[in-house]
Amino acid sequence: MKIPENTQMDADFWRDVERARRMTSQERVRIGHELFERSIYLMTQGLRMQNPNLTETELSAMRRERLQRIHQWESRSAQVGTDRQTGASVAQ
């Protein structure tokens, strides 16, 4: 599939899409896990930079709190989408 590319970012994105399409399910799961681990690492480093005096226990608690907020936000977003779909079904 040849898609017009206006920027290098577009080219990189579509190259990654094509690469993902060729992956097996196991490879996608492995990469998803690696991305999650990397995001946790980056979140921890960001929290550490913002709060250099935190102990490891405090840092861990702050990370758990942030992950919980992200989870709540994502759950709420997913629920809104479901509610819209349900409303559309009822209206029809």
Number of C-alpha atoms within 10 A of each C-alpha: 5 5 9 9 12 8 9 9 10 13 14 11 13 17 12 11 11 11 10 14 10 10 11 10 11 9 12 14 12 12 13 12 12 12 12 12 12 12 12 14 12 12 15 16 14 12 17 16 11 10 12 11 10 14 11 10 9 12 18 14 12 15 17 12 12 14 14 12 12 12 12 12 12 12 12 12 12 11 12 12 12 12 12 11 12 12 11 10 9 8 7 6
